[in-house]
Amino acid sequence: MNIIIFGAGRVGESVAESLVSEQNDITVIDQDPARVRALEERLDLRGVVGNGIQPSVLAEAGAKDADMVIACAALDESNLVVCKVAHDVFQVPTTIARLRSPEFEEGGELLSKTGFAVDHVICPEESVMRYIHQLIDYPEALQVVQFADGRVCLTVVRAAAGAALTGYCIGDIRERLPDVPLRVVALYRQDTEVPVSADTRILAGDEVFVLAASDQIRRVLAAVHAVDQPVQRVMIAGGGKVGLRLARSLVGQCQVKVIESDAKRCEYLASQLPSSTLVLHGDCVDEALLEEENVAAMDLFLALTNDDEDNIMAAMLAKRLGARRVLALINRRAYAEMMQGSTIDIAVSPAQTVIGELLAHVRRGEVVAVHSLRRGAAEALEGVARGDVRTSRLVGRRVDEVKLPPGARIGAIVRGEAADAQVLMPHHDTVIQPDDHIIIFIPNKRLVREVEKLFQVGATFFG
């Protein structure tokens, strides 16, 4: 696929890195020659220096032959104009814009083909907020992602000593939890993938990837990790766009304190948030301030400033001072990988939270949802089995007959529509039917293309 990325900032760089690894033809446009040169040296892509809102620059980037334009520069207005020019001048089939303002809604008149011609909207700040909300709703989890319109959840949880399934083999799960259908699709021990089989034993500290129906997730988490107390007290370090969005969304749900180092920003936050949210002017790495504000009583400490180093230090300090759980927002992928599993419970990359939303539009075949896992190294994919026995590699075949690449696993099948849908944990002899939604765990992104091909229908299918 020929893809043009407008903007080589943090989001643009992460998007380029993710899409290049999947053998797409990528061209990045940015006005900063140093940024463009750095990306060209590090990644297999082409760079164009210039302002992407100008048709001549888009033409130089190959817009005439582009399948998609992803506009993820810092300014909403620039991204809107790029999408409009790409559609109207070059007839680019798909346009995606990063928009921070909540006033531009996907599918609304302003973004229609007669408006700014934006097919899809991405907002990393909104994605981070949704990600954190899932962790507040399920405090035992490291990550929770949904499939099939929320009917199925893939949950990443660290096994705890003394939990119902810790110390037992995967083959024993049905006996231990006879009334909770679930599927362990992956297991990581000290950052190394452990082959999943009936004889694989779940040990304390293992990172366990579990698929189950959404209404069973709390029971699954309790069996692997034990039940944590609900999140009631939250401290947010950083009152920027992410911090403000999150603080607003938690009004009435949690007691929230926000620490912000800029005095003027504090005044703005205080004017935007209700009196029940305490806004503090100070440094998030000030040990005395954290102790004074009783960080040890916090159920969740969130370091959400714009500085990776400050976030890492603040989260580590809060953990040492007694915060039950800490999360750090980390833009640099290398930092995030180093910190995951350390004293910092969860490291989140804003760009990675939005990658899955983008990938669903890049995927081939009947792929309807994609979620990036393990900081972009792995992936979970939901596709729809179309066609019939003659035209499909899936329909009419048993699960053990499907030719998956090494390590990829079918975790769940959703059969039927709306209220009548069934969530199945398939066995080796389960036969795939037309229109089944199939959720597959892929341990390595290099295998994605092979999995995509399974959902592509042969040329003789016209349904």
C-alpha positions as CSV (number, residue, x, y, z in Angstrom):
1,M,0.0,0.0,0.0
2,N,1.3,3.5,-0.9
3,I,0.9,5.7,2.2
4,I,1.8,9.4,2.7
5,I,2.3,10.5,6.2
6,F,2.1,14.3,6.8
7,G,4.0,15.3,10.0
8,A,7.2,13.7,11.3
9,G,6.6,14.4,15.0
10,R,6.2,11.8,17.7
11,V,2.9,10.4,16.3
12,G,4.0,10.6,12.7
13,E,7.3,8.9,13.5
14,S,5.6,6.0,15.4
15,V,3.0,5.6,12.6
16,A,5.8,5.4,10.0
17,E,7.8,2.9,12.1
18,S,4.8,0.7,12.5
19,L,3.7,0.8,8.8
20,V,7.2,0.5,7.4
21,S,7.6,-2.8,9.3
22,E,4.7,-4.2,7.3
23,Q,6.3,-3.6,3.9
24,N,4.2,-0.6,2.9
25,D,5.6,2.1,0.6
26,I,5.8,5.1,3.0
27,T,6.6,8.7,2.2
28,V,6.9,11.2,5.0
29,I,6.4,15.0,4.5
30,D,7.7,17.5,7.1
31,Q,9.1,21.0,7.0
32,D,12.0,20.1,9.2
33,P,14.8,18.7,7.1
34,A,16.6,17.3,10.1
35,R,13.6,15.2,11.1
36,V,13.0,14.0,7.6
37,R,16.7,13.0,7.2
38,A,16.7,11.2,10.6
39,L,13.7,9.1,9.5
40,E,15.2,8.3,6.1
41,E,18.4,7.1,7.8
42,R,16.6,4.9,10.3
43,L,13.7,3.6,8.4
44,D,13.1,2.3,4.8
45,L,11.0,5.2,3.6
46,R,11.2,8.3,1.4
47,G,11.2,11.8,2.9
48,V,9.9,15.0,1.3
49,V,10.8,18.4,2.9
50,G,8.0,20.9,2.5
51,N,4.5,22.0,3.6
52,G,2.0,19.3,2.8
53,I,-0.9,21.6,2.3
54,Q,0.7,22.7,-1.0
55,P,-0.4,20.6,-3.9
56,S,3.1,20.7,-5.4
57,V,4.6,19.1,-2.3
58,L,1.9,16.4,-2.2
59,A,2.6,15.8,-5.9
60,E,6.3,15.4,-5.2
61,A,5.4,12.9,-2.4
62,G,3.4,10.8,-5.0
63,A,-0.1,11.7,-4.0
64,K,-1.3,10.8,-7.5
65,D,-0.6,7.1,-6.8
66,A,-1.3,7.1,-3.1
67,D,-3.8,4.8,-1.5
68,M,-3.9,6.7,1.8
69,V,-2.9,10.0,3.4
70,I,-2.4,10.1,7.2
71,A,-2.2,13.7,8.4
72,C,-0.8,13.8,11.9
73,A,0.9,17.2,12.2
74,A,0.6,19.2,15.4
75,L,-2.1,21.6,14.1
76,D,-5.7,20.4,13.4
77,E,-6.1,23.0,10.6
78,S,-3.0,21.8,8.7
79,N,-4.3,18.2,8.9
80,L,-7.7,19.2,7.7
81,V,-6.4,21.1,4.7
82,V,-4.0,18.3,3.7
83,C,-6.9,15.8,3.6
84,K,-9.0,18.2,1.6
85,V,-6.2,18.8,-1.0
86,A,-5.4,15.1,-1.2
87,H,-9.0,14.2,-1.9
88,D,-10.0,17.0,-4.2
89,V,-6.8,17.4,-6.2
90,F,-5.4,13.9,-6.3
91,Q,-8.4,11.7,-5.6
92,V,-6.6,9.8,-2.8
93,P,-9.1,7.1,-1.8
94,T,-8.6,7.2,2.0
95,T,-7.7,10.2,4.2
96,I,-7.1,10.1,8.0
97,A,-6.5,13.1,10.2
98,R,-5.2,13.6,13.7
99,L,-7.6,16.1,15.3
100,R,-7.4,17.2,18.9
101,S,-10.5,19.3,18.9
102,P,-13.6,17.3,19.9
103,E,-15.8,19.6,17.7
104,F,-14.9,17.6,14.6
105,E,-16.8,14.3,14.7
106,E,-16.1,11.5,12.3
107,G,-19.0,11.1,10.0
108,G,-20.2,14.7,10.5
109,E,-21.0,17.1,7.8
110,L,-17.8,19.1,8.3
111,L,-15.6,16.1,7.6
112,S,-17.7,14.7,4.7
113,K,-16.5,14.5,1.1
114,T,-18.1,17.9,0.5
115,G,-16.4,19.3,3.6
116,F,-12.8,18.6,4.6
117,A,-12.9,15.1,3.1
118,V,-11.7,13.3,6.2
119,D,-12.6,9.6,6.2
120,H,-11.4,8.7,9.7
121,V,-10.3,10.7,12.8
122,I,-7.5,9.7,15.2
123,C,-6.8,11.5,18.5
124,P,-3.9,10.1,20.6
125,E,-5.1,12.0,23.6
126,E,-8.5,10.5,23.4
127,S,-7.0,7.0,22.9
128,V,-4.8,7.4,26.0
129,M,-7.8,8.4,28.0
130,R,-9.8,5.4,26.9
131,Y,-6.8,3.2,27.7
132,I,-6.5,4.6,31.2
133,H,-10.2,4.3,31.8
134,Q,-10.1,0.6,31.0
135,L,-7.3,0.2,33.6
136,I,-9.4,2.1,36.2
137,D,-12.4,-0.2,35.4
138,Y,-10.2,-3.3,35.6
139,P,-7.4,-2.4,38.1
140,E,-5.9,-5.9,38.0
141,A,-5.1,-5.6,34.2
142,L,-2.1,-4.3,32.3
143,Q,-4.1,-3.8,29.2
144,V,-7.7,-4.5,28.1
145,V,-8.8,-4.4,24.5
146,Q,-12.3,-5.1,23.0
147,F,-13.5,-6.9,19.9
148,A,-16.8,-7.7,18.3
149,D,-18.5,-4.5,19.4
150,G,-17.4,-5.1,23.0
151,R,-18.6,-8.7,23.3
152,V,-15.1,-10.1,23.7
153,C,-12.1,-8.8,25.6
154,L,-8.4,-9.6,25.4
155,T,-6.9,-8.9,28.8
156,V,-3.2,-8.8,29.7
157,V,-2.7,-9.6,33.4
158,R,0.3,-10.4,35.5
159,A,-0.2,-13.7,37.4
160,A,0.0,-13.3,41.2
161,A,1.1,-15.8,43.7
162,G,-1.8,-17.5,45.4
163,A,-4.3,-16.8,42.6
164,A,-6.6,-19.6,41.5
165,L,-4.7,-20.4,38.2
166,T,-1.2,-19.6,39.3
167,G,1.0,-22.7,39.5
168,Y,-1.4,-24.7,37.3
169,C,-1.0,-25.9,33.7
170,I,-3.2,-24.3,31.0
171,G,-4.7,-27.8,30.5
172,D,-6.0,-27.6,34.0
173,I,-8.0,-24.4,33.5
174,R,-11.2,-26.0,32.5
175,E,-11.2,-28.1,35.6
176,R,-10.3,-25.1,37.8
177,L,-12.8,-22.8,36.2
178,P,-15.5,-25.1,34.7
179,D,-18.1,-22.3,34.2
180,V,-15.8,-19.6,32.7
181,P,-15.0,-20.2,29.0
182,L,-11.6,-18.6,28.3
183,R,-8.5,-19.0,26.1
184,V,-4.9,-18.3,27.0
185,V,-3.5,-17.1,23.7
186,A,0.0,-16.0,24.9
187,L,2.3,-16.2,27.9
188,Y,5.4,-14.0,28.5
189,R,8.0,-14.8,31.2
190,Q,10.6,-12.2,31.9
191,D,9.8,-10.6,28.5
192,T,10.3,-13.9,26.6
193,E,7.4,-15.6,24.9
194,V,6.6,-19.1,26.4
195,P,5.0,-21.6,24.0
196,V,1.4,-22.1,24.9
197,S,0.3,-25.7,25.3
198,A,-1.8,-27.8,27.7
199,D,1.4,-28.6,29.7
200,T,2.5,-24.9,30.0
201,R,2.4,-23.9,33.7
202,I,1.4,-20.3,34.7
203,L,3.9,-19.0,37.2
204,A,3.7,-15.9,39.4
205,G,5.0,-12.9,37.5
206,D,4.0,-14.2,34.1
207,E,2.3,-11.8,31.7
208,V,-0.8,-13.8,30.6
209,F,-2.9,-12.9,27.5
210,V,-6.5,-14.1,28.0
211,L,-9.5,-13.9,25.7
212,A,-13.0,-14.3,27.2
213,A,-16.5,-12.9,26.8
214,S,-16.7,-9.4,28.2
215,D,-19.1,-10.4,30.9
216,Q,-16.6,-12.9,32.3
217,I,-13.5,-10.6,32.4
218,R,-13.8,-9.8,36.1
219,R,-13.8,-13.5,37.0
220,V,-10.9,-14.2,34.7
221,L,-8.8,-11.4,36.3
222,A,-9.7,-12.6,39.8
223,A,-8.5,-16.2,38.8
224,V,-5.1,-15.0,37.5
225,H,-4.3,-12.0,39.7
226,A,-6.8,-12.0,42.6
227,V,-9.2,-9.1,43.1
228,D,-7.8,-5.6,43.6
229,Q,-9.7,-2.9,45.4
230,P,-11.6,-0.4,43.1
231,V,-9.7,2.7,42.0
232,Q,-11.1,5.6,44.1
233,R,-8.2,8.0,44.5
234,V,-6.2,9.2,41.5
235,M,-3.3,11.6,41.3
236,I,-2.4,13.1,37.9
237,A,1.0,14.6,37.3
238,G,0.7,17.0,34.3
239,G,-2.3,19.1,33.5
240,G,-1.7,19.1,29.7
241,K,-4.3,18.0,27.1
242,V,-4.2,14.4,28.3
243,G,-4.3,15.3,32.0
244,L,-7.2,17.7,31.6
245,R,-9.3,15.3,29.4
246,L,-8.8,12.5,32.0
247,A,-9.5,14.7,35.0
248,R,-12.7,15.9,33.4
249,S,-13.8,12.3,32.6
250,L,-13.2,11.1,36.1
251,V,-15.5,13.7,37.8
252,G,-18.0,11.9,39.9
253,Q,-16.1,8.6,39.5
254,C,-12.9,9.1,41.5
255,Q,-11.3,11.6,43.9
256,V,-8.7,13.4,41.7
257,K,-5.7,15.6,42.4
258,V,-3.8,17.3,39.5
259,I,-0.2,18.5,39.8
260,E,0.9,21.1,37.3
261,S,4.2,23.1,37.2
262,D,3.0,26.0,35.2
263,A,1.1,28.6,37.2
264,K,-1.0,30.0,34.4
265,R,-2.0,26.5,33.3
266,C,-3.1,25.8,36.9
267,E,-5.4,28.8,36.7
268,Y,-6.9,27.5,33.5
269,L,-7.3,23.9,34.9
270,A,-9.0,25.3,38.0
271,S,-11.5,27.2,35.7
272,Q,-12.2,24.1,33.6
273,L,-12.6,21.5,36.5
274,P,-15.1,21.4,39.3
275,S,-14.2,22.3,42.8
276,S,-14.1,18.6,43.8
277,T,-10.9,18.2,41.7
278,L,-7.9,19.6,43.5
279,V,-5.4,21.5,41.3
280,L,-1.9,21.9,42.8
281,H,0.9,24.1,41.5
282,G,4.2,22.3,41.9
283,D,6.8,19.9,40.6
284,C,5.7,16.3,40.1
285,V,9.2,15.0,41.1
286,D,9.1,17.0,44.4
287,E,9.2,14.3,47.0
288,A,8.0,16.7,49.8
289,L,5.0,17.7,47.7
290,L,4.0,14.1,47.0
291,E,4.3,13.1,50.6
292,E,2.4,16.2,51.7
293,E,-0.4,15.3,49.3
294,N,-0.5,11.8,50.6
295,V,0.6,10.0,47.5
296,A,0.8,6.7,49.5
297,A,-3.0,6.7,49.7
298,M,-3.4,6.8,46.0
299,D,-4.9,3.8,44.2
300,L,-3.4,5.1,40.9
301,F,-0.7,7.6,40.1
302,L,-0.5,8.8,36.5
303,A,2.5,10.7,35.2
304,L,1.2,12.4,32.1
305,T,3.5,15.4,31.4
306,N,5.1,16.1,28.0
307,D,8.5,15.0,29.3
308,D,9.4,11.3,29.3
309,E,12.2,11.6,31.9
310,D,9.9,13.6,34.3
311,N,7.2,10.9,33.9
312,I,9.6,8.1,34.6
313,M,11.1,9.8,37.6
314,A,7.7,10.9,39.0
315,A,6.2,7.4,38.6
316,M,9.2,5.7,40.2
317,L,9.1,8.2,43.1
318,A,5.4,7.8,43.6
319,K,5.8,4.0,43.7
320,R,8.6,4.3,46.3
321,L,6.5,6.6,48.4
322,G,3.7,4.0,48.5
323,A,1.3,4.6,45.6
324,R,-0.5,1.3,44.9
325,R,-0.2,1.4,41.1
326,V,1.7,3.8,38.8
327,L,1.5,4.6,35.1
328,A,3.9,6.7,33.0
329,L,3.2,8.2,29.6
330,I,6.4,7.6,27.6
331,N,6.8,8.7,24.0
332,R,10.2,7.1,23.3
333,R,9.7,3.4,22.4
334,A,13.1,2.4,23.8
335,Y,12.2,4.0,27.2
336,A,8.8,2.4,27.3
337,E,10.4,-1.1,26.7
338,M,13.0,-0.5,29.4
339,M,10.4,0.6,31.9
340,Q,7.7,-2.0,31.4
341,G,7.8,-4.5,34.2
342,S,10.1,-2.4,36.3
343,T,9.0,-0.4,39.4
344,I,6.6,1.3,36.9
345,D,3.6,-0.9,36.6
346,I,2.5,0.3,33.2
347,A,4.3,2.3,30.5
348,V,2.0,3.8,27.8
349,S,3.0,5.3,24.5
350,P,0.4,7.8,23.1
351,A,1.3,6.9,19.6
352,Q,1.0,3.1,20.2
353,T,-2.5,3.5,21.7
354,V,-3.7,5.0,18.4
355,I,-1.8,2.6,16.1
356,G,-4.5,-0.1,16.3
357,E,-7.1,2.4,15.1
358,L,-4.9,3.2,12.1
359,L,-4.0,-0.4,11.3
360,A,-7.7,-1.4,10.9
361,H,-7.8,0.9,7.9
362,V,-4.5,-0.4,6.4
363,R,-5.3,-4.1,6.7
364,R,-6.4,-6.1,3.7
365,G,-9.4,-8.5,3.5
366,E,-12.3,-8.4,5.9
367,V,-10.4,-7.1,8.9
368,V,-12.6,-5.0,11.1
369,A,-10.5,-4.4,14.3
370,V,-6.8,-4.4,15.2
371,H,-5.1,-3.9,18.5
372,S,-1.4,-3.3,19.0
373,L,0.1,-5.3,21.9
374,R,3.4,-5.4,23.7
375,R,4.3,-1.9,22.5
376,G,3.7,-2.7,18.9
377,A,5.6,-6.0,18.7
378,A,2.5,-8.2,18.7
379,E,-1.1,-7.8,17.4
380,A,-4.6,-9.1,17.9
381,L,-6.8,-9.0,14.9
382,E,-10.5,-9.5,14.3
383,G,-11.7,-10.5,10.8
384,V,-14.9,-11.7,9.2
385,A,-15.0,-15.1,7.4
386,R,-16.6,-14.4,4.1
387,G,-17.4,-16.6,1.1
388,D,-17.9,-20.3,1.0
389,V,-15.9,-23.5,1.0
390,R,-14.7,-22.8,-2.6
391,T,-13.7,-19.2,-2.2
392,S,-12.6,-18.9,1.4
393,R,-9.6,-20.2,3.3
394,L,-11.7,-20.3,6.5
395,V,-15.3,-21.0,5.8
396,G,-16.3,-24.7,6.1
397,R,-12.9,-25.6,7.7
398,R,-12.1,-26.9,11.1
399,V,-9.9,-24.8,13.3
400,D,-7.1,-27.3,13.1
401,E,-7.3,-27.2,9.3
402,V,-6.7,-23.4,9.1
403,K,-3.1,-22.8,8.0
404,L,-1.9,-20.2,10.5
405,P,1.7,-18.9,10.6
406,P,3.8,-20.2,13.4
407,G,2.8,-18.9,16.8
408,A,-0.5,-17.3,15.6
409,R,-3.6,-18.6,17.4
410,I,-7.3,-18.4,17.0
411,G,-8.6,-17.3,20.3
412,A,-12.3,-16.7,20.0
413,I,-15.2,-16.8,17.4
414,V,-18.2,-14.6,17.6
415,R,-21.2,-16.1,15.7
416,G,-24.4,-14.4,15.0
417,E,-25.5,-10.8,15.0
418,A,-26.5,-8.3,17.7
419,A,-28.3,-9.7,20.8
420,D,-28.2,-13.3,19.4
421,A,-24.4,-13.4,19.0
422,Q,-22.5,-16.3,20.7
423,V,-19.0,-16.1,22.0
424,L,-17.2,-19.4,21.3
425,M,-13.9,-20.6,22.6
426,P,-13.1,-22.8,19.6
427,H,-11.7,-26.3,19.9
428,H,-9.7,-28.1,17.2
429,D,-12.8,-29.5,15.6
430,T,-14.9,-26.3,15.6
431,V,-16.0,-25.6,12.0
432,I,-15.9,-22.0,10.9
433,Q,-19.2,-20.7,9.4
434,P,-19.9,-17.8,7.0
435,D,-19.8,-14.4,8.7
436,D,-18.1,-15.7,11.8
437,H,-15.9,-13.0,13.5
438,I,-12.6,-14.6,14.2
439,I,-10.1,-13.1,16.7
440,I,-6.5,-14.1,16.2
441,F,-3.4,-13.4,18.3
442,I,-0.3,-12.7,16.2
443,P,3.0,-12.8,18.2
444,N,5.1,-11.1,15.6
445,K,4.0,-8.3,13.2
446,R,6.0,-9.9,10.4
447,L,3.3,-12.6,10.3
448,V,0.4,-10.2,9.8
449,R,0.3,-10.4,6.0
450,E,-0.1,-14.2,6.1
451,V,-3.0,-13.9,8.5
452,E,-4.7,-11.2,6.4
453,K,-4.6,-13.5,3.4
454,L,-6.9,-15.9,5.3
455,F,-9.7,-13.3,5.2
456,Q,-9.4,-12.5,1.5
457,V,-12.1,-14.0,-0.6
458,G,-11.3,-15.8,-3.9
459,A,-12.2,-14.1,-7.2
460,T,-15.2,-16.3,-7.8
461,F,-17.1,-15.1,-4.8
462,F,-19.7,-12.4,-5.6
463,G,-21.7,-12.3,-2.3
